[in-house]
Amino acid sequence: MTRHILFFIHGMGKHRPGWSDAAWKSLRDAYQLYDELHEFPFDQHFERHEIVFDNVFEWYRERWREDAAQLNELIGVSDAAPALIERVMSLAGSLGEDRFFTTHLLDVVMYRYLSLVAQPVRVQVAKQIAKKINQALNAEPQPWSVVSHSLGTSVAHDALHYLFAGGESEIAVLSRENFAPEVGLFVANVSRLLEQPHLRVYRSLVRPSWQRANGIFDFYLNARHIYDPFTRIKPFDPDFDWLDEDTRDLRFARYQELRISEVLHPDVHDLAHYLDNPGVHVPFFRALFRRSSMIKQASERRETEAHRRRALDARIDAAREHLTRINDEMRPGVEGVIETAERFRALTELWDVSP
């Protein structure tokens, strides 16, 4: 049986093989909740393929541990805000420490402001996707979709655009008609925050299109938790005419904003936390099967209510208040993301959510 390939593309921070295990388990466990899906066994219909690009960031971190002045020089000639440059340079000497800034947020800074880092990252991601697709073609063509998270939403956007539109000499172009992905699930989408002046998110091919004339996806699902601070600055919120007329007229919506609010633990940015929520996994399963009725509304309501009860039982109202305050006090720009992320990190590390 031909299985549907789900590419998982990670976010900021250190990631090694197996990084998506928790997210994959969340998806499989959620799948088992719906009787309508039982005749389509999960493991017979889907296979996971991890994408890892953190090794590129780690290579540069290692170089800069050896010569912090190099980081000073590289960021100093970018378009980064002066305050951000000063912040990064002040921390350059601590790159050898396992600190949240140097292992997570520096990835965001590097990808946004250093083309010598961003370019090999998107090339590596595009090549990993193309390699897997070509391997599948040697046996039997397989449908494929993308689950990207956080920083990975920006990386996925850039890599996929070049993979189908061209413009990057190291990325071989694939045919939109023959090899395009079916579903894009963009979780905690920061693609607009990190977009490059020459590759605007709303103007790229990374969108749904019925005829493939204007986009590569059948479905684009944008998942956002209302307490997730990383989605607050320059949120992904396209205008009505982002989709062409034929695509807008389809009864089964090809672009869906999945806004959720339940809090099971303070790390609302976590990929598995998103996938646990019926507000995310139900639309995703329906899109994968291309049937809006694949999961009945009664089943969706049942699991949504059960999820809300679990959130209430978590007894973390105070954590929710902290998350609200963090969001309300966020400053604009990448600098605001860095400041907010450090507050968010402190909350997830120090808050006791045990019953």
N, C-alpha and C positions, 0 to 999 in steps of 0.2 A: 504494500500500500504506500502510495506517495504521501509523505508527510509535509506539513506546512512548516517552513523554517522560521523561527523567531530569533532575530538578531537582538541581543541585549548589549546596549552601549552605555558604559558606566559614566558616572559623574566625577566630581573633583575628589582628590585624595588618593591614597595608595590602594591599588587593586591588583590582585593576583588571580591566577586561574581558580575558578570556583567562586568568584566574587558574587555571582548572581544566584547562588544556591538558595538563599533565603527568599528571594523574589520569585524564583521558579517554584519553590514549594508553596508560596502564597497563592500563586496562580493555579497550580494543580489542586490545592485544597479547595479553593473557591469553585473550581470547575465541578467538583464532586457534589456541591450543594444543590445542583439543579438537575432534577429528574429528566428534563428534556434533553440533556447532553449525554446521558448514560449510554445511549446506543452508539455514541461516537467516542470511544475510549480515548482519554487525553493522550496517553503515550503512543497510541497508534496513529493519531492525527497530527501531533505536533512534535517538533524537535527543537532543542535550544542550541544556539551557537553564540558563544560569548565573544565580544570584541574587547580587546585590551589595548590601550594606548598609553597607559601611565608610564611605561618604560621610557617613552620619549621625554616626559617631564623629569623623570628620575635621572636620566643621562645628563640633562642640563643642571639639575641640582648638584650632582656630583662635581661637574666642572666648576660650578660657582662656589662650592665648598673650598675648592683648591685655590680659587682666585676670585674673591668677592668684588674686586675692582672691575672685573669683566661684567658683572651684573650691573654695576653702576654705569658703565659706559653704554651698554646695550639699551637699558631703559631710559637713560638720559637723552637719547636721541629719538625717542618715540614721541607719540602725541599724548602720553599719559599726563594727567594733571600733576603739577609740581608737588602738591601735598602727598600724592600717591607715590611719586618717585622717592621723596624723602622717607616715607614710611618703609618702602621696600629696602632702600639702601641701609636704613638703620638696623634692619633685621638680617642683612646679608651675612653678617658674621655668625649668625646662629643657625645657618642652614643645615648644620650637622645634627641639630637636635630634632627630636620627633615632636615638633610643635604644630598646632593646628594651622597656623598661618603658613608655615613653610611646607607642610605636606598637603594642604587643601587649597587655601586661598591663593597661594602663589601660582597654582595651576591656572586659576582664572585670570590673574594678572598677565601671566605669560601668554596664554592663548589670545587674550584680547589685544595686547600691546606689542608682542614680539612675533613678527612674521616668520623669523627663522625657526620658531618653535611651532607655531600654528600650522605652517605648511607641511612639515613631516607628520604631524598628528593626523591631519585630514587625509594625507596620502596613505598612511598606514591603515586607517580605518576603511577607506575606499578599497584598498587592495585586499584586505581581509574579507570584505563582503564579496568582491568580485571573484576571489579564489574559491570561496564556498559555493557560489552560484555556478561557476564553471565546472566544479567537481560534480555537482548535482546534474548538470546537463549531460555529463558523460554516461550517466545511468538513465535517469528519467527526469524531465523538467519538474521542478518543485516550486509551488507558490512560496512567497516569503514576505515577511513583515518586519517592522522595526519597533523595538521598545527602547527608548532613550531616556536618560535621566539627568536632570540638572545640567552641569557643564556638557554632558553628552548630548543634550538637545541641540546645542550650538554646533558641536563637532559633527553630529549626524546631519544637520542641515547643510553645512558646508561640504562635507564629503559627498553626500547624495547629489547635491546640485552639480558638482564637478563631474560626478560619475555619469550623469545623464545629459548634461549640457555642454561638457567640455570646458576648456579654458585653463586646465592644469596639465602641463606637459607630462607629468609622471603618472597621471591617472587615465587609463584607457576608457574610452566612452562606450557605454552600453546603450542598446536600443530601447527607447521608451515603449515601443510597441510590443517587444518580445520579452523584456527582462524586468520591467518596472515592478516595484513592490506593491502589495495590496493595501496594507494598513500601516499607518504610522501612529504610534502611541507616544506622545511627547509629554513626559511627566516632569513637573516643576520646570516649565519651559523658560529658559533664559536666553533663547536665541536672539531676541531683539536687543537685549542688554549688551551682548557680546558681538553683535553684527559688525562687519567691516564696511567701510564706506563704498567699496567696490562690489559688495555682495549684500544687498538689502534683502531682508527676510521676506518682506511682502512682495518683492519683485522676482523672486527666484522660482525655479521649477518645483520646489518642495511644497506642494499643495495638491489637493485632490482635483482631478479633471476627468470628466466622463469620457472624453475623446482623446485623452493624453496630449492634447494640443498645448495646454497651458500648465500641466502638472503631472507628477509621476505617480501619485497615490490614488487608490480608490476611496480611501477614508483617511482623514486626518483627525485624530482625537487629541485634544489639548487638556491635560489633567492638571488642575490647580487646587491646592488646599488653601482655604481662606486664611489660615494661620501660618502658612509657609512664607517666611519673610523674603526668600530669594526670588519669589515671583512678583513682588510688589513693585519693583522698579522696572519701568518699561515693560509691562506685562504684554504677553502675546494676545492681541485683541484686534484681529483684522476687520476691516470694513466689509460691508455687505458685498461690494463689487470685487472683493478678493477672488471670489469664485466666478467662473464664466457663467453665462446665463443657462446653458444646458445643464451644468452641474447643480446650480441653485434650484432648478425646477424638479430635481429628482425627489421622489417621495421619501426615500430613505436618506436622511441627511448625511452628506459626505464630509462636512466639517461639523464637529461637535465639541463644545466646551463643557468639560466635565468638572464642575465646581463642587467640592466636598468640604465638610466642616467637622466631621467626627474626629475626636482625639482619643486614641488608645494609649499613646505614650508621648512624651514631649517631643521626640524626634519626628515631627510631622513631615519633615523633608525626606525621610527614609523611603526608598522605593517600595519595599515590602509593605510599609504602612499604607501607601497609596493603593497597591494592588489588592490588599485585603478588603478594600471598600467596594461594596456593590455599585456605587456610583461611578467607579472606574472599570471594574472587571466585567460588569454586565454589558455595557456598550462595546467593550473590546471583544468579548466573545461573539456578540451579534455581528459585529463588523467582520470578524474572521470568517464567519459562516455566510456573510453577505445576506443575512435574513434578519429583519427587525423583529420578527416574531419568534426567533429561535429560542428565546427565554420568555416565558409568558409573564405578563405584567403582574399577575398574582404571585408568582415565584419571586419576582424582583421586589415587590412590596414586602413579602415575608422576610427575605434576607436583609433588606434595608432596615427593617424594624429590629431584627435580631442584632444587627451591627450597632445600631444606635443604643440598644440596651447594654451591649458590651462596653460601649464608650462611657455610658453613665456609671456602670459598675466599676470602671477604672478609678473613679474618685480622684480626679486630678483637676478639679475646678481651678485651684490656685495656679496650676501650670498653665491653664488656658488664659488666665488673667495676665500672667507674665508674657505669654506669646502675643496677646493683644497689645500690651504696652510696647513690646519690641517692634511690632509692625507700625504702630502709631508714631513712634519716635524715629523712624528710619529717615536718614538723610539721603539726598539723591546721588546718583552716579555710582561708579564702581567703588569709590571710597566708602559710600554708605553701605554697600554690600559687605565690605570687609569689617566695618565697625559692627554692623548688625550680626554678622556671622559669629564674631567672637562672643557677643552676648548670648546668641543662640546656643553656641557650643557650651558655654558655662551652664546654661539651664539644663541641657540634656545630660551633662556630666554630674551635676550636683543634685538635681531634683530626685527625690525618692518617690517612685510611683508604685512601690509594693503595697499590696492590700493591707 
